[in-house]
Amino acid sequence: MTRTFATPDGPRQHVGLRCAAGTGRCAYTPRDFGPRPPPLNLTGVPYSILAVVVRRPGPRFDNYFLMTSGTGCQFAFGGTGCTANTVLHLGWLWDSFIRHSHYDFDVDSFVLRPAEEPTLIVAQSGPRGGMDVASLGAASTHSAFNGRPDPGPLSGSNLLLIGGTPFFEGGIDAPDWFFSGDFFALLIYNRELTLAERQQAADYLRNNYGPR
C-alpha cells in the first residue's frame, strides 16, 4: 500500500507493508528483505532498531510489528509464559498502549493519538540503550514517552520476526501473535549506534516520513 507523508521537504509518497489477520498475515525474517540481512537471532547480540509504523484503527491485544520467537512460550495458552528476557516486543499492547522492551521487562506507554499518525519507535541495547517512542505526526513534538533503561541483552531469543509470528501447527512453543497495521521503514543494526549515529538515523526517517 502507498501513503503520502508531509515531510520537511514537502509531500513524499512511500510504499509500505500492510499486515492483517488471517492466513495471509505477515510473518517475515530479515533475510526476506535483502541480500545482506542483519542477524536472524538477537541472543547476546547488541542491536539498534528504528522503525516508522502507522497503526490502523481497531484495537487488539499483543499487536507487535517486530519481535523474537523466544523460549518457553506456550502455544496452547496463546503464546504466553515465555522465559523472561527472551522475547523482544515492539508494537502495541492495546489501541492506545505502546509496548516496548523485553518479555517480563516490558513498558506500556499510554499515548492517545490519531490511529493513522506515523510513529517512530527506537530500541537499542547497551549503555546508550533503552526504548523510546516518538511522534512523527503533523503537529509533532517528537518527545519520548516512558523511555526504558536497557534491560540487558536478550537470551534464548531464537528467530527475529517482522510482522508477528507465522501459524505454528503441531503446538510448537512460540508466541502465536500477529501484527495488524502498516509499517514503512525498519532499520536494524547488529551493533549499538553512537548517539550521533542514532540521531542521524532518526533524522533520516523524520526527513522521509514526517516533521523533524
N, C-alpha and C positions, 0 to 999 in steps of 0.2 A: 504494500500500500504506500501511497505518497502523501506528503504533508508539506505545507508551506510554513516556514518559520520566519518570524520578524527578527532579523539579526542586526547587529550594528551597521552592517554594510547594505542593508535593505533586505527585501524578501528573498529567501532561498528555499528551493524545493528539494526535499530529500526522500529517498526510498527507505522504508522501514519494514520491520518484520512483525506481522500480526499473529499473535498466538491466542488460541481459544480452546475450549473444552472439546472433547470428542476424539475420535481415532486419529484425526489429522493434527492433533495438538503438537506444539513444539517440543523437541527433546533432542538437542544437539550437543556435540562435544566441540571444542575449539578446532579440531582438525577438519571439521566440516566446512570451515570458512576460509581456509587458505593453506598454502604450501609450507608456511613457517609458523605453525601454531605455538602458543605458549604451552606450558606443561599440562598434561591431561590430569595430573594429580597434584594437589597442593600440600600433601603431607610434609611438614617440616620445611616447606619452600617459602621464601619471602615473596610477597606479592604486592602489587599495586593495581587497583581496578577502578576505572572511571566509566560511568555509563549514563547515557541520556535515555530516559524512559518516559513514555506517555501512558498513563493509566486510563483505560477505558471505563466508562460508568458501569456500576454493578458491583457491589461489594461481595467478596468471597474470602474464605479463610485460607491461610497458607498460600499466598499468591506471589511466588518468588521467581524473578526472571533469571537469577543466577544462583546456583547452589552446588554443593557436592553431595554425592550419594551417601557418604558417611559410613558408619559402622554400627551394627547392632540395632538398626531401625526395624520395627516390627510391621511387616506388610499387613498382617491380619488386623492391626489396630490403626490403620490409616497412615502408617509411616512414622508414628511417634515412638518414643522410647529410645531414641538414638543415644549412643555414648556421647557424653559431654565433649565438646570441642572437636567433634568430627565433621560437623555439617556447617558450611558457610551459608548464611541466609542473606540475600539481598532482594528486597521487594516489599510487599505489603502484607501485614497481618490481617487487617480489615480494610474497608474502603478508605478510611482516613488515618490509619496507623501504618507508618513505615517501619518495617522490621529490618534490623541490620546487625551484624556481628555473627558470633558462633553459637551453635546449639548449646543451650543452658547458660549462655552468657549474653543472650540477645537483649537489644534495646528496642523498645517500641516508642516511636515518636509520633505524637498526635499532631497532624498537620492538616488542617481543613483548608482545602484549596480546590479550584475547579478541576474536575476529573480529567480534562484534556490538557492540563498545563504540563509542559515539559519539566522534568525533574532531573537534576544531576545528583547521582549517588556516588560517593567516593569511599573506597575501603582500602586500607593499607596496613600491612604488618610492620613490625619493627619499632624502634624507638621513636620514629616520627609518625607512627601509625595511628590507628583509630578509624572510626567510621563517622562520616558526616553527610548531611543531606542538604542540598541547596536548590532553591527555586530558580528556574530559568524563564519564568513567565513574564508577561508584558510589563508589569509594574515592579519588576523583580528587584528585591534586595536579596541577593543570594546568600543569606545568612544561614549558618548551620543550626540544626535542631538536635539537641541531645547527642553531641559528639561522644563517641565511645573510645575510652582508652584501649590501647592494644591488648587483647586478651592472650597474646602469645601465639605461637604457630599452631596450625591445625595438626591433629594427629588422626591417623586412620581415615583420611578424608575420601579415599577412593576417587571415582570419576568426577571431574569438573563438568557440570551440566548447564546448558543455556536453555532457558525456556521451560524449566522444570524437568521431571523425570519421565522416561517412557513408561508404558504399561508393562509391569513386570508380571509375567504369568508364572505359575508354579510357586508363588509365595516367597520369592526372593526377598531377603531382608534389606529393604531400601525404602526410602520415602516414596509415597505414591502421590506426589503433588505436581500440579501443572501451573503454568502462568497464563493468565488471561489479561491481555493488554498488548501494547505496541512498544517496541524499542528500536532506536535508530542508530545508536553508537555504543560500542563496547570496547574499551581499551584495557587489555590485560597484559601486565608486565610481570616477568618472573624475577623481579628484584624490587627493592624498596627505592622509590624515587626520592631524590633530594627535594627539599621544599621548593627550590626554584623550578625543578623539572615538573613537580606536581602542579604548580601554578601555571606553568607553560601549557601542560596538557589540559587543565581546566579552562584556560583562556581559549585554547583551540576549539574546545567544544562549545563554549559560550559564543564565540565568533560565528560558529556554523549553525547553532541551534537556538540562540536566544541572546537577550541583552547581557552585557557584561556588568 
